[in-house]
């Protein structure tokens, strides 16, 4: 995916249930669109819990195998808009994954639909999902209330600080609160280490911007509350 987060292999599509994908997409959208007009999430009214716990369809040649993603936005029956994502099978039938009721404008709703579609298409192509959800899960905020927390953050500025080391990237929240320490693969040469660190930094900067938090990169040995201007400088 272009202009996207670092992705990682979590588990195979064939080992993932519909409800696991639903939960992931809700968290991802909350990060990418924290100020969206989404009122609530749900599934198709006729989908039972047992179907939600069923494994996702795989790629293949059988009629019940996955073919492509259908994600779209449409006007609701009363007020607001609906955002839906379905999996289209080889026989033309669809399996409903998730639905959101939103009071956002049409462009925002279509942007959310496209973002979810990109994530799921990439998941089917590579068995990989963006790490952003894992990163944010390490911040001191509850995943189920991330939108409310984002609203709080917009009025109470918090900060994410990154410290780039020779073999790791450390992530601090506010004043010295270490929330993550990401190891840089030992096999990487210097240019690969720099590239890896920059990708991680770009992910955290994007997350910080989305959640209305300040962001900075610190030199090794520099504390998050130092007044000296930080710069990107691996040890």
C-alpha positions in Angstrom: 0.0 0.0 0.0 1.3 3.4 -0.9 1.8 6.0 1.8 1.0 3.4 4.4 2.2 2.1 7.7 4.8 -0.6 8.2 3.0 -4.0 8.0 3.7 -7.3 9.8 2.6 -10.9 9.5 0.1 -11.5 12.3 -1.6 -14.7 11.2 -2.8 -16.2 7.9 -6.0 -14.9 6.5 -7.3 -18.5 6.7 -6.7 -18.5 10.5 -8.5 -15.2 11.0 -12.2 -14.9 12.0 -14.6 -12.3 10.8 -14.9 -10.8 14.2 -11.1 -10.5 14.6 -10.9 -8.6 11.3 -13.9 -6.4 12.4 -12.0 -5.5 15.7 -8.8 -4.7 13.8 -10.6 -2.5 11.2 -12.4 -0.6 14.0 -9.1 0.1 15.7 -7.4 1.1 12.5 -10.1 3.5 11.5 -10.1 5.1 15.0 -6.4 5.8 14.4 -6.6 7.1 10.9 -9.9 9.0 11.3 -10.1 9.9 15.1 -12.3 12.9 14.3 -14.7 11.1 12.0 -18.4 11.3 12.2 -18.8 7.5 13.0 -21.6 7.1 15.5 -21.4 3.3 16.0 -20.2 0.1 14.4 -22.2 -3.1 13.7 -22.5 -6.0 11.3 -25.3 -6.8 8.9 -28.4 -7.3 10.9 -28.8 -10.9 9.7 -25.3 -12.0 10.6 -25.3 -14.3 13.7 -22.4 -14.5 16.2 -21.5 -18.0 15.1 -20.9 -16.6 11.5 -18.8 -13.8 12.9 -16.6 -16.5 14.6 -16.2 -18.3 11.3 -12.8 -18.2 9.5 -12.5 -15.8 6.5 -12.7 -17.3 3.0 -9.4 -18.0 1.3 -8.2 -17.3 -2.2 -8.9 -20.2 -4.5 -10.8 -21.6 -7.5 -13.8 -22.9 -5.6 -17.1 -21.0 -5.7 -16.9 -20.1 -2.0 -13.3 -18.7 -2.2 -12.4 -15.0 -2.0 -12.3 -12.9 -5.1 -12.1 -9.3 -4.1 -13.2 -6.7 -1.5 -16.2 -4.5 -1.9 -16.2 -1.4 0.4 -18.5 1.5 -0.1 -20.6 4.3 1.5 -24.2 5.0 0.9 -27.0 7.1 2.3 -28.7 5.6 5.3 -32.5 5.0 5.3 -33.1 7.9 7.7 -30.2 10.2 8.6 -26.4 9.9 8.2 -24.5 7.5 5.9 -23.5 3.8 6.1 -20.0 2.5 5.4 -19.8 -1.2 4.6 -17.1 -3.7 3.8 -17.9 -7.1 2.2 -15.9 -9.9 0.8 -17.0 -10.9 -2.7 -16.7 -14.6 -3.5 -16.0 -16.3 -6.8 -19.7 -17.2 -7.3 -20.7 -13.5 -6.9 -22.1 -13.8 -3.4 -20.8 -11.6 -0.6 -19.9 -12.1 3.0 -20.5 -9.1 5.2 -17.6 -8.0 7.4 -18.4 -4.7 9.0 -20.7 -1.7 8.9 -20.5 1.7 10.4 -23.2 4.4 10.9 -21.6 7.8 10.3 -22.7 11.5 10.4 -19.6 12.5 8.5 -19.7 13.9 5.0 -19.7 11.8 1.9 -16.0 12.3 1.1 -15.0 11.3 4.6 -17.1 8.2 4.5 -15.7 7.1 1.1 -12.2 7.8 2.4 -12.8 5.4 5.3 -14.3 2.8 3.0 -11.2 3.0 0.7 -8.8 2.8 3.7 -10.5 -0.4 5.0 -10.5 -1.9 1.5 -6.7 -1.2 1.1 -6.0 -2.9 4.4 -8.1 -6.0 3.7 -6.8 -6.3 0.1 -3.2 -6.1 1.3 -4.0 -8.7 4.1 -5.3 -11.1 1.5 -2.2 -10.5 -0.8 0.5 -10.7 1.9 -1.1 -12.0 5.2 0.2 -8.6 6.6 -1.6 -5.9 8.5 -0.3 -2.4 9.5 1.6 -2.2 12.8 -0.1 1.1 13.7 -2.8 -0.7 15.7 -0.1 -2.6 17.8 1.8 0.7 18.4 -1.3 2.6 19.6 -2.3 -0.3 21.8 0.9 0.4 23.9 -0.1 4.0 24.6 -2.0 4.6 27.9 -5.4 4.7 26.4 -8.2 2.1 26.0 -8.7 0.8 22.4 -12.5 0.9 22.8 -12.4 4.6 23.8 -9.7 5.8 21.4 -12.0 8.3 19.7 -13.0 9.8 23.0 -9.3 9.9 24.0 -8.4 11.6 20.8 -10.9 14.2 21.5 -9.3 14.6 25.0 -5.8 14.8 23.4 -6.9 17.6 21.1 -7.5 19.8 24.1 -4.7 18.4 26.3 -1.5 18.2 24.3 0.5 15.0 24.9 3.7 14.1 23.2 5.4 11.1 21.7 9.3 11.1 21.7 11.5 8.7 19.8 15.1 7.8 20.6 17.1 6.2 17.9 19.8 3.8 19.0 22.3 1.6 17.3 20.2 -1.6 17.8 16.7 -0.3 18.8 14.1 2.5 18.6 12.7 3.6 22.0 9.3 5.3 22.2 8.4 7.5 25.1 5.0 9.0 25.9 5.0 12.4 27.6 7.6 12.6 30.4 9.9 9.6 30.4 7.1 7.0 30.1 8.7 4.2 27.9 5.9 2.6 25.9 7.9 0.6 23.4 11.4 -0.6 22.5 11.6 -1.8 18.9 14.6 -3.9 18.1 16.5 -3.2 14.8 17.3 -6.5 13.1 21.0 -7.4 13.8 21.5 -8.5 10.2 20.9 -5.0 8.9 23.8 -2.9 7.6 24.0 0.8 8.5 21.9 2.0 5.6 19.2 -0.6 6.3 19.2 0.3 10.0 18.7 4.0 9.1 15.9 3.1 6.7 14.2 0.9 9.3 14.4 3.6 12.0 13.0 6.2 9.6 10.1 4.0 8.7 9.3 3.5 12.4 9.7 7.2 13.0 7.3 8.0 10.1 4.7 5.6 11.5 4.8 7.2 15.0 4.8 10.7 13.5 1.7 9.9 11.5 0.0 8.4 14.5 0.9 11.5 16.6 -0.5 13.8 14.0 -3.8 11.8 13.7 -4.3 11.8 17.5 -3.3 15.4 18.0 -0.1 14.7 19.8 3.3 16.5 19.5 6.1 14.4 18.1 9.9 14.6 18.3 13.0 12.5 17.7 15.7 12.6 20.4 19.4 11.9 20.4 20.7 9.0 22.3 21.1 10.0 25.9 18.7 12.9 25.6 15.8 12.9 28.0 12.2 13.5 26.7 11.9 16.7 28.8 15.3 18.3 27.8 14.9 21.7 26.3 17.5 21.2 23.6 16.2 21.0 20.1 16.0 17.2 19.1 17.4 15.9 15.8 17.5 12.6 14.0 21.0 11.2 14.8 21.5 7.4 15.4 24.3 6.5 17.8 
